[in-house]
């Protein structure tokens, strides 16, 4: 009987919104509450309304710009009883998000220990990444609108691995959405479902083994 040694996982792919930042879902819910109706209306539309879903997909893949998405999504919100102006809509939706300094520290530790890191993010609005020096956070940056592909397409994860110079079997993906981890798993990338910096640190050090020397 022969055995094929599994490659050590040495690279980390990491999401931005909901991982390097606080919860996107919570921020969108807070925005929904500010409209005076069902707090989950924005999330429900983005998840279930065919036109809103199409707008989001087109925006994340770079087929429409922020202003076009805002106009279209404001229309869908108004169609469901929320009187909201289009201008600056994405910024208002993300106003409740903040940078998680513990996650930035964890990524710094991983890179200092020699682990290569790629940011893999579905873009949303203008100014999403303001306040974070992406070059200081990651060795490679893959933004969906820039490559024309969004998570959970397996191709976006492959691009990230290519830019890091590693194979998928050498990488893990940190994301707050299981569907995005499922996409990465299709090409052999191990998944870490993020709920907070402390638990992600534990999973990297104990369950997967990445960063054990640094953590």
Buried (B, 14 or more C-beta within 10 A) or exposed (E): EEEEEEEEBBBBBBBBBBBBBBBBBEBBBBBBBBBEBBBBBBBBBBEEBEEBBEBBBBBBBBBBEBBBBBBBBBBBBEEBEBEBEBEBBBBBBBEBBEBBEEBBEBBBBBBEBEBBBBBBBBBBBBEBBEEBEBEEBBBBBBBBBEBEBBBBBBBBBBBBBBBBEBBBBBBBBBBBBEEBBBBBBEBBBBBBBBEBBEEBBEBBBEEBBBBEEBB
